[in-house]
Amino acid sequence: MKINKTIIILLLLVLLGALGFNFFIKKGSSEIKYITSKVEKGSIVSSIRATGNLEPTKKIDIYAETDGTVKNTFGEINDSVKKGGVLAIIDKSGSQARLNEAKAKLSKTQSDLKINKDSYNINKSLYEKRLISKEEFDVSLSAYKSSSAELEQTKAELEVAKLNISKNKITSSLNGIILDKKIIEGQRLYLENSEPIYTIAEDLSNLTLISNISEADIGKVSKGQKVYFNVDAFPDKKFDGTVTKILNSPKSENNVVTYDVLSSVKNDDLLLKPGMTAEVEIIFSSKDNILKIPTAALRFIPPKQITETEPKNSSTLVWTLNGSELQPIQVSTGISDEVYTEIKGDKIAEGKELLVEYLYNDSNDTSTGITLPQPKRF
């Protein structure tokens, strides 16, 4: 019984040894393969990406300024209009009725005032002779003052009525195009109505692009920067504009703060329409004919079995192969577009191969190696 246990233990040890030997053989037979990329000479463009909307450079709403019935309208949606051009004519009958009413009220008020004034003067004389009570005198004084105030109010109403009757023509206050029209002939208009009856936009050959820029990026935006954008209607066409204004009023939605950036856009062919949504790119820095490397080269971290400790200032280190050994090179960086980063100085020349990634390849396995995760170093 003891012999059997001993044999079993020995067999287990042999089995574990064989497994361990096989593990170390495979581990030892694995090799690291490096992926490299060359230092290039070219251009880098740094930009901010955002969403935006196209709007007319100037847009106004026109309201009815007098009561009345629409007698005639001129121009439909998309028609061009000139400043001062007549858009509609309002029948004067409603305004004329108000004017007549105001005139009649003024006449009555003037008559009431004369009566109350005469009564006041008589009662004043009687009161001074103590022939009437103070209460009677006060009543006549109050009636006189009230009539005077009512006369002033009636005069103001008459002026408004005169002004309203002169506003029977609705005109455009700028050169542009009719975006919206909400009246028809025969429609009754009321001053109390808050709805605009026309919406006029300035010439659509010039538009304003309103971009929503995050608070993290707004510091990179300045007046005069170039803007490129696409719209869904023309996915293969790139449009451009120029930053003209950065608004200081913040907008907050779901704890995300953004600022509106306005850009002027030429629209001579009228392809772009007000209200279109745009994917926007604002260029804040660009350089030509510079040395650039893949940004991944700055994030490369060597395998631990090759180098146990990472050199200091690792955020500005790149690595190259010197024969079979890894060699670090200190670099100074410039602008970046996330894919490529500018490098400065004379330590690296164009065409130099830099390490960007490594793979473990097992010599006993012809399948593709596994890419090791490499954390960002900056």
C-alpha positions in Angstrom: 0.0 0.0 0.0 2.9 2.4 0.8 4.6 1.4 -2.4 1.5 2.3 -4.4 1.4 5.7 -2.8 5.0 6.3 -3.5 4.6 5.4 -7.2 1.6 7.7 -7.6 3.6 10.6 -6.0 6.5 10.0 -8.4 4.2 9.8 -11.4 2.6 13.1 -10.4 6.0 14.8 -10.0 7.1 13.5 -13.4 3.9 14.8 -15.0 4.2 18.2 -13.4 7.9 18.4 -14.5 6.9 17.5 -18.0 4.2 20.2 -18.1 6.6 22.8 -16.6 9.3 21.9 -19.1 6.9 22.2 -21.9 5.8 25.7 -20.6 9.3 27.0 -20.3 10.2 25.6 -23.7 7.3 27.4 -25.3 7.9 30.5 -23.4 11.6 30.4 -24.4 10.7 29.7 -28.0 8.5 32.8 -28.2 10.0 35.9 -29.8 9.1 39.6 -29.9 8.5 41.1 -33.2 8.5 44.9 -33.6 6.5 47.2 -35.8 8.2 50.3 -37.0 7.3 53.5 -38.9 9.6 56.0 -40.6 10.2 59.6 -39.8 8.6 61.7 -42.6 8.8 65.2 -43.9 5.5 66.8 -44.6 2.6 68.9 -43.2 0.6 68.8 -40.0 -2.7 70.6 -39.5 -4.1 70.9 -35.9 -7.8 71.4 -35.7 -10.9 71.4 -33.6 -14.0 69.4 -34.6 -17.5 70.3 -33.7 -21.1 70.5 -35.0 -22.8 73.7 -36.2 -25.8 75.2 -38.1 -26.0 77.6 -41.0 -28.1 80.7 -40.5 -28.7 83.9 -42.5 -26.4 86.8 -41.6 -29.5 88.8 -40.8 -33.1 87.7 -40.3 -36.1 89.8 -39.2 -39.7 89.1 -38.4 -42.3 91.5 -39.6 -45.5 92.1 -37.6 -48.8 93.8 -38.3 -48.8 97.4 -37.0 -52.5 98.0 -37.5 -55.8 96.3 -37.3 -57.6 95.5 -40.5 -58.2 93.1 -43.3 -55.4 92.1 -45.8 -56.4 93.7 -49.0 -53.4 92.7 -51.2 -50.2 90.7 -50.8 -47.0 90.9 -52.9 -44.3 88.3 -53.0 -44.2 84.7 -52.0 -41.8 82.5 -50.1 -38.3 82.5 -51.8 -39.1 85.7 -53.7 -36.5 88.5 -53.5 -37.5 91.8 -51.9 -35.9 95.3 -51.7 -35.7 97.5 -48.7 -38.9 99.6 -48.5 -40.7 97.2 -50.9 -44.4 96.7 -50.2 -45.3 93.3 -49.0 -49.0 93.8 -48.2 -51.7 96.4 -48.1 -54.2 96.5 -45.2 -57.7 97.7 -45.6 -58.0 101.0 -43.8 -61.6 100.4 -42.7 -60.7 99.0 -39.3 -58.2 101.7 -38.6 -60.6 104.4 -39.9 -63.2 103.2 -37.4 -60.7 103.5 -34.6 -59.8 107.0 -35.8 -63.4 108.1 -35.9 -64.0 106.6 -32.5 -60.9 108.5 -31.1 -62.1 111.8 -32.6 -65.6 111.3 -31.1 -64.2 110.5 -27.7 -61.9 113.6 -27.9 -64.9 115.8 -28.6 -66.9 114.4 -25.7 -63.9 114.7 -23.4 -63.4 118.3 -24.3 -67.1 119.0 -23.6 -67.0 117.2 -20.3 -63.9 119.1 -19.4 -65.6 122.4 -20.1 -68.6 121.5 -18.0 -66.4 120.3 -15.1 -64.2 123.3 -15.3 -67.1 125.8 -15.2 -68.6 123.9 -12.3 -65.3 124.0 -10.4 -64.9 127.7 -10.9 -68.4 128.4 -9.7 -68.0 126.2 -6.6 -64.6 127.7 -5.9 -66.2 131.2 -5.7 -69.1 129.9 -3.5 -66.7 128.0 -1.2 -64.6 131.1 -0.7 -67.8 132.9 0.4 -68.6 129.9 2.6 -71.9 129.3 0.7 -71.2 125.6 0.0 -69.5 122.9 2.1 -65.9 121.8 1.5 -67.2 118.4 0.4 -69.1 119.9 -2.5 -66.0 121.9 -3.5 -63.8 118.8 -3.4 -66.2 116.9 -5.6 -66.1 119.6 -8.3 -62.3 119.8 -8.0 -61.9 116.0 -8.4 -64.2 116.0 -11.5 -62.2 118.8 -13.1 -58.9 117.0 -12.6 -60.3 113.7 -13.9 -61.6 115.4 -17.0 -58.2 117.0 -17.6 -56.4 113.7 -17.4 -58.9 112.0 -19.6 -58.5 114.7 -22.2 -54.7 114.0 -22.4 -55.3 110.3 -22.7 -57.8 110.8 -25.5 -55.4 113.0 -27.4 -52.8 110.2 -27.2 -55.3 107.6 -28.5 -56.1 109.9 -31.4 -52.4 110.2 -32.3 -52.1 106.4 -32.3 -55.2 106.0 -34.4 -53.8 108.5 -36.9 -50.4 106.7 -37.0 -52.1 103.3 -37.4 -54.1 104.5 -40.4 -50.9 105.6 -42.0 -49.5 102.1 -41.6 -51.7 100.3 -44.0 -48.6 99.3 -46.1 -46.4 96.5 -44.8 -42.9 96.9 -46.1 -39.5 95.1 -46.0 -36.8 96.7 -43.9 -33.9 95.1 -45.8 -32.8 93.6 -49.1 -33.2 89.9 -49.0 -35.5 86.9 -49.6 -38.8 85.9 -48.1 -38.3 82.9 -45.8 -41.8 82.6 -44.5 -45.2 84.2 -45.1 -48.2 83.8 -42.9 -50.9 86.0 -44.4 -53.4 85.7 -47.3 -55.7 88.2 -48.9 -58.9 88.6 -46.9 -57.3 87.6 -43.6 -58.2 89.8 -40.6 -55.2 91.2 -38.7 -55.2 92.3 -35.1 -52.5 94.3 -33.2 -52.8 91.9 -30.3 -51.6 89.0 -32.5 -47.9 88.2 -31.6 -47.3 86.0 -34.7 -45.0 87.4 -37.4 -46.6 87.7 -40.8 -43.4 87.7 -42.8 -39.8 86.5 -42.1 -37.2 88.1 -44.3 -33.5 87.0 -44.5 -30.7 89.0 -45.9 -29.2 87.9 -49.2 -28.4 84.2 -48.9 -25.2 84.5 -50.9 -23.6 85.2 -47.4 -24.4 82.9 -44.5 -23.3 82.6 -40.9 -22.1 79.2 -39.5 -22.7 78.9 -35.8 -20.4 76.2 -34.3 -20.7 74.8 -30.7 -17.2 74.6 -29.3 -16.5 72.9 -25.9 -15.0 74.9 -23.1 -11.8 72.7 -23.3 -11.2 73.9 -26.9 -12.6 77.5 -26.9 -9.1 78.8 -25.9 -7.7 77.6 -29.2 -10.2 79.6 -31.3 -9.5 83.1 -32.5 -10.9 85.5 -35.0 -9.7 85.0 -38.6 -9.0 81.2 -38.4 -10.0 79.1 -41.4 -13.1 76.9 -41.1 -14.0 73.8 -43.2 -17.3 72.0 -43.0 -19.5 69.4 -44.7 -23.3 69.1 -44.9 -25.4 66.0 -45.4 -26.9 67.4 -48.6 -23.4 67.4 -50.3 -21.3 64.7 -48.4 -18.5 64.8 -51.0 -18.1 68.6 -51.1 -16.1 70.6 -48.6 -17.2 74.2 -47.8 -15.1 76.8 -46.1 -15.5 80.0 -44.0 -13.7 82.3 -41.6 -14.2 82.8 -37.9 -15.6 86.3 -37.3 -16.8 86.3 -33.7 -16.5 84.2 -30.5 -19.5 84.7 -28.1 -18.8 84.9 -24.4 -22.2 83.7 -23.3 -21.9 80.0 -22.3 -24.5 77.2 -23.0 -24.8 74.3 -20.6 -26.6 71.1 -21.4 -26.2 67.8 -19.5 -23.2 69.4 -17.6 -21.5 70.1 -20.9 -20.5 73.8 -21.5 -20.1 75.1 -25.0 -19.6 78.5 -26.6 -21.0 79.7 -30.0 -18.4 80.6 -32.6 -19.6 82.5 -35.7 -18.0 82.2 -39.1 -18.8 83.9 -42.3 -19.5 81.7 -45.3 -19.7 82.6 -49.0 -22.7 81.0 -50.7 -22.6 82.4 -54.2 -24.0 79.3 -55.8 -26.8 79.1 -53.2 -26.2 75.4 -52.5 -26.3 76.0 -48.8 -29.6 76.6 -47.1 -30.5 78.2 -43.7 -30.9 75.6 -41.0 -28.5 73.0 -42.4 -26.5 71.0 -39.9 -22.7 71.0 -40.5 -19.7 68.9 -39.3 -17.1 71.6 -38.6 -13.3 71.7 -38.5 -11.6 74.8 -37.2 -7.9 75.1 -38.1 -5.9 76.6 -35.2 -2.4 75.7 -36.3 -0.6 74.3 -39.3 3.0 73.8 -40.5 4.5 72.6 -43.8 7.8 70.9 -44.6 8.5 69.7 -41.1 9.7 66.4 -39.6 6.8 64.3 -38.2 6.5 61.0 -36.6 3.4 58.8 -35.8 2.1 59.8 -32.4 2.1 56.1 -31.5 5.9 56.3 -31.4 5.7 58.6 -28.4 3.4 56.2 -26.7 5.6 53.1 -27.2 6.7 51.3 -24.0 9.4 48.6 -24.4 8.7 45.0 -23.1 9.7 44.6 -19.5 12.0 41.7 -20.2 13.9 44.0 -22.5 14.2 47.0 -20.2 13.1 46.8 -16.6 12.9 50.5 -15.9 11.6 53.3 -18.1 14.0 56.3 -18.6 13.0 59.6 -17.2 11.2 62.2 -19.3 9.5 59.3 -21.1 6.9 61.6 -22.6 9.5 62.8 -25.0 11.2 59.5 -25.7 11.1 57.5 -28.9 12.7 54.1 -29.5 14.7 52.6 -32.3 16.5 49.3 -33.0 20.3 49.3 -32.9 20.9 45.8 -34.3 18.9 43.7 -31.9 19.0 46.2 -29.0 16.5 48.9 -28.2 17.8 52.4 -28.1 15.9 55.4 -26.6 16.2 58.8 -28.3 15.2 62.1 -26.6 13.1 64.3 -28.8 11.4 67.7 -28.6 7.8 67.8 -30.0 5.7 70.5 -31.6 2.2 70.6 -33.0 0.1 67.4 -33.4 -3.0 66.2 -35.3 -3.3 63.2 -33.0 -2.1 60.9 -35.8 1.3 62.6 -36.4 3.4 64.8 -34.2 6.1 67.3 -35.1 9.6 66.7 -33.8 12.3 69.3 -33.6 16.1 69.1 -33.4 18.8 67.2 -35.2 18.8 63.9 -33.2 16.5 62.2 -35.8 16.7 62.4 -39.5 14.0 61.8 -42.2 13.7 58.1 -43.0 14.7 56.9 -39.5 12.8 53.8 -38.4 11.0 54.2 -35.0 9.2 51.5 -32.9 5.4 52.0 -32.6 4.3 48.5 -31.4 5.5 45.0 -30.6 4.0 41.5 -30.9 4.7 38.2 -29.2 5.1 35.5 -31.8 5.3 31.8 -30.8 7.7 29.9 -33.1 5.6 26.8 -32.6 2.4 28.6 -33.7 2.1 30.2 -37.1 -1.0 32.2 -36.0 -0.9 36.0 -35.7 0.8 37.2 -32.5 -1.1 39.0 -29.8 -0.6 42.8 -29.5 0.3 43.7 -26.0 -1.6 46.6 -24.4 0.5 49.8 -24.2 -0.7 52.6 -22.0 -0.4 56.2 -23.1 2.6 58.1 -21.7 1.1 61.5 -22.2 
